[in-house]
Amino acid sequence: MSSPHPAEKRLLAINNYFYRRGGAEAVFFDHMAMFSQLGWDVVPFAMQHENNAPSPWSGYFVSEIEYGRQTGPLRKLAQAASVIYSVEAQRNLGRLIEQARPAIAHAHNVYHHLSPAIFSTLKSAGIPVVMTAHDLKLACPSYKMLRAGQVCEDCKGGRIHNVLRHRCVKDSVALSGLVLVETMVHRALGLYRDKLDRVVVPSRFYLEKLVEWGWPREKLVYIPNFVDVQGFRTDWDEADYFVFAGRLAPEKGLATLIEATALAGQRLVLAGSGPEEAALRELVARTDADVTFAGHLSGHELHRLIGRAKALVLPSEWYENAPISVLEAYALGRPVLGAAIGGIPEMVREGETGMLSAAGDVQGLAGKLAALAALSGAERRRMGFAGRDWIAREFSAAAYQERTLALYSALCG
């Protein structure tokens, strides 16, 4: 199994899931592909799952934990222990390091499945460890700084008991209690704070938010996400609709968007699936909004839907990080109408590549939809191409590669 590559060009790439499941996985797989193309030996470490991509290293992956399945009390107890501190992940990773010692390890999402126990194993082995913060878990125990549909920072200053007091995790005392214990253990052992050498942060907003919550600035490195614009067509004929692409979840602000769409008299296509779908369909019926539910789309179908839209709308009502969907819309030559919250304002140049609207403001969003719709097709196209030119420079694969290699080089000495 050991690779012929010298250890100084071996990357250990770590993530809970080894298939394209969401934004974090997209970054994880694109990162691995980039370093493979650079001639690095990329060794993955993840959880076993029926949807996983094939890998010669899958024998080292940890046993699957999939929440929501019916299991007995003993199994639940074992799972709870693994969520907090996975001894199996440590053991398997130790074997993997013996077989293929990496120059550096780069982790993405590890909590609840692999667990940050693996950072102790890596630190003991003297391997530099980097983690990309795809969400706010390093500060907020329930990782979204969101409660009952509102931004919440009650756990700031170490007041993490609030995760249980507010039942932040699925409104469940048991799950919120488990996450409280998990956070207490991880902080007591310094599994993030002391074992990580650097945290890569894709938005300046997240970097400043983590500093605000007590993270040392020198441990944080701003490296924005990337897309390769060459892989995206721009020869679309514009059609008469706005589009949202993503998970149909409460924090995405879709009820606000549907009401704004009805008020502005615009057409909307929602591409995605999720727990809010039934409630959103009811709202569409009540408001008589012109909304089409396209279901989950990917690849060419999704590109075509976004490429023909007047604009991509991202009406989030939580601290969004650095959505890849914004970069992809620009790459397709389309403008973006985003909520002025989290990392979104960093990715939209008002009046130049799109527009911004206050999060949760139906009237304000309706006004911006109407304003974008009132522009000529040529003006919207000009906005989209200004976005494409911008990301081709600032959010390119080349820029990401250069920044990441500089980080690895600094840590590997």
N, C-alpha and C positions, 0 to 999 in steps of 0.2 A: 504493500500500500504506500510505502514511503516514496516521496517524489524525488526526481533527480535534481530539482531546483535547490540551490543553496538556501540555507535558512534566512539569509539576509533579504531574500526576495520572496518570503512566504508570508501570506496574510491569513490570519484566522478570522473568518467572517461569521459573526454570531447573531442569530435572531430566533425568536420562538418558532416562527413558521417558515417552512421552506417551500412556499408556493406564493404566487402573487395574490395576496388577500386584500391589501389596502395600500395606502400611500407609503407607509413605512416599509412594506415589503418591496414596493416598486423601487424605492431608493436603495434598499439592500441588494436586490438583484442587479440593478444598473451599476452599482458600486463594484460588485464582484466581476461583472462583465468587463468593466473599464480596466480593472487591475489585471485580469487575465490577458486582455489585449496588450497590456504594457509588458507582458512577459513574466508576471508574478505567478507563483503557485498559490492559488486561492483554495483554502481548506474551509468548508463550512461546518458549523456546529449548530444544531437546531433540535426541534422536537419531532418525533415520529408522527406522521399523519398520512391518511390515505390519499390526500391531494398533493403530497410532496412531489417536487421534481426529483428525478433520479440523481443519485450522487454515490460515487465509490466510497464516500465517508459515512454513509447513512448508518452503518453498523455501530457507530459511536453516538448516534442521536439518542436523546432521552425518551422515556416512555411517554406516550400521549396523555395529556390531561385536557379533556374537553368539557367545559362547564355546561350545565343544563341537562346533562344525561342522568338518567336514574341510576343511582349506585347505593350500595348498602352503607350503614353507619361506619363500619371499619374502613371501607374504601374512602369515604368522605374525610375521615380523620387523617388518613395517609395523604390524601390530596392536600388537605389544609396545611399539613406539615411541610409538604413539598413547595407549596405556594410561598411559604415563609423562608425556607432554607432547603434547597434540594441537594441532598447528599449524593443521590444518583448522578445528578448533573456534574457535581465535583469529581466523582469517581470516573465517569466516562471521559470528561475533559482531561483529567490527569493521564489517562491511557492514550488519548489522542495526542497530547503534548509529547509524550514519550516517543510516539510513532513519527510525528512530523512537527518538530518544534518550530513555532512561527517567530518571525522577527517582531511582529506586532499583532495585537488583537483589536478588532474594531466591532463593537457590539451595537445593536439597534434596540429593539424591544425585547427585554428578557424577563420582566416581572410577571409573576403568577404562573409561569411555566418553567423556564430554565432557572429562574431566581438569581439575584445578584450574588449568591454564594460562590458562583463561578469566578467572580472578581478576586476573591481571596485566593483561589487556586492559581490564577494567573499571576497575581502579585507575588505569591510564594515562589513561583517558578522564575521570577525576575523578568516577566514579559510585560512590556509597556501596554497599557490598556486605554483605549479611546471608546467613548460611547456617544452616539448621536441622540440628542433629546428630541424625539418626535412629538412629545407632549410635555405636560408640566408635572409628571410624576416625581421628579427630583425635588419638588417643592410641596405639591398638594397630594395628600394620600390617595385621593380618588382621581387624580391626574388631569382633571379638566378645569378646576376652579369654577365649577358650575353647580348650582343647587336650585332645584325647583324652577329651572328655566332662567335663573339670574346668575350673573357673575358673583362668585363668593370667594373671599380671601380670609375667612375666619380662622384658618389654621396657621396663619402667618405668626412668626415669633414663637414657634414651637408648640402652639396650642392645638396639637393634633387630635386631642380628645373630641374635638368638634365633629370629626368624621363619624363617630359613633352617635354623638348627641343629635346630629342632624340626619342620621341614617342616610349618608350620602351615596352609598353603594346600593343601587336598585331598591332604595327605601327599605332595606332589610337590616334588622339588628344583628343577625348572625354574620352576614357578609361584611357589614360595616365594622363589626367587632373584629373580624378576622383581619381586615385591612389595617385597623388600628394596631393590632398586635404585630402584624408584618412590618409596619412603619417603625414601631418602637424597637423591634429587634434589629432591623436594618440600620437604624441610626445609632443604636448602642454599639453595634459591631463596626460602624463606619464603612459599610459595604459599598456605598457610593462615594461618600465624601473622602475617605482615606485610600480607597483601592483604585479609583479611577485617576489616570494621569491627566486626561483632558476630556472635556465634554464639548462636542461639536454642536453648535446651535444654528439652525437654518434661518432664523429671523433675528433681527436686532431687538425686536420687542421681547422675545423669549430670553435673550441674553440679559437685558435690563431687568426683566421680571425675576429671573433667578438671582441676580445680584441683590435686588430689593428683598428677596426672601433669605438672604444670608450666604449665598454661594460666593466664594472668592473669585473676583473677576479674572485673575490670572489663570484660573483653571478652565475658563470658557473661551471657545474659539468660534468666531462667526464664519461659517462656510455655507452659503446658500445652496439650496437644491438646484438641479440643472435639468435642462432638456436639450437634446440635439435637434435644432430647428430643421436641419437637412432631412430629417425623417418625417417631416410634416408637409402635406400639400397645402397650397393656398389658392388654387384655382376653383373656388366654390362659387356657385350662384346663390346670392343671398335670398332667403325666404322670409316670410312674414311671421317670425316668432322670436321670443327670447328663450334661453335654455338654462336650466340648472342641471349639473351632473354631479352626483355624489349620493351618499347615504341619506335615506329619508328618515332622519333622526331629529329629536326635539331641538337640539342645539344649533341646527342648521338654519333656523329662522324661516322655515318654509310656509308657516301659517301667515306670517307677515308678508311674504312674497305673494302668496295667493290673493290675499286681501288687496295688496297694492296693484296686482295685475288687474283685478276686477275694477278697481277705482280708476286706473289709467286706461282701461279699455284695450288692453294688449293681449296677445296670445302668448302662452307659455307652454313649454315642453319640459317635463320632469324626467330625467334619465337616472334611474336608480331604484333600489328597493330598500326596505327597512321598516322598523317598528311603527312609524307614524303614518304608513300608507293609508290605512282604513280611515283614520281621523282626517287626513288631508282630503280624501275623496268626499267625505261628508261635508267638509268646509267648501269644497268646490261646488257641490250641489246647492248648498245654502246661499253662497254668494253669486252663483251663476257665472263664475269666472271661466274664461276660455282656456282650460288647462287640459293637456294630454299627458297621460302617464305612459311613458315609453318602456318602463321596466329596466332591468339591468342591461346595459350595453357595454361593449368593449371594442377595441381595435378599430377597424375601418368604419363600422357602423356608428360608433361613438364620434369619431373624427368627422364624419360626414354631417352628423346632427349638429355638432358645435360649429363646424366650418360654414354651415349655411345659416346659422342664427344671426340675428341683429347684434347680439352680444351674449356673453356668458354672464349670468347673475350669480353672485355668491353672497347671500343675505345673512351670513352667520351671526349668531347672538352669543358666541363664547369666544375665548381667546384663541382664535385660529392661529396656527403656527406659520407655515409658509406653503400654502396649498399648491401642489403640482398642477392642479386643474387650471390655475391662473396662467402658469407658464405654457401649458398646452394650448389654451385658447389663443394666446399671443402667437404661438408657433403656427397655428392654423390661420393666422391673419385676422383674428376677431378681437374687438375691444372687450373690456371687462367692467361690469358694474358691481362693485364690492361694498360690503359693509365696513364702516370705519372703525374696526375693532381688531385687536391682536396684531398679527403681522401683515394683515391684508393691505393697510395703507402704504406700506413700504413697496408694494408690488403694483400699485396703480398710480399713474401720474394723472392727476385730475385734469380733464379736458384734453389731454394729450394721448394717453393710451386707454382711457376709459373714464369712469366717474365713481365717486364715493358717496355713500348715503349713511346717515346715522343708523346704528344697529337698532332693530326693533321699532323703527319709525315708519308706519304704514304710509302716511301722507308724504313724507320725505322721499321714500322709495318710489311711490307712484309718480311723484314729480320728476325724478331722475329717469324712470322708464319712459315717460312721455317725452322728456327732453332728448333722450337718445333716439327714440322713434322718430322725432321731428327732424333729425339730421338727414341729409341725403345719404344714399347708399355709399357714395364715393367718400363722404366724410367719415362714415363708420369704418370703411375699409382703410382709410388713411390712419385712423386711430389704431386699428389692429396691426397695421404694418409698422407703425412707430413702436408698438409693444414688441413686435418680432425683432426689430433692429436692436432694441434695448436689451432684450434677454440674450440675443446672439452674442452680445459683448459681456454683460454682467452675470448672466445665469447660464453660461455655456458649459459644455462638458470640459472644454480646455481649461476654463477658469477653476472649475471644481477640482480637476485633476492636479493643477498646479498648487492650489491651496492645500489639498490633502497630502500630496507628496512632501510639501514643505513641513507640514505638521509631523508626519511620520519620521522625516529626516531629523527634525529637532528632538524627537523623543528617543530615536534609536541611536542618536549620537554618532 
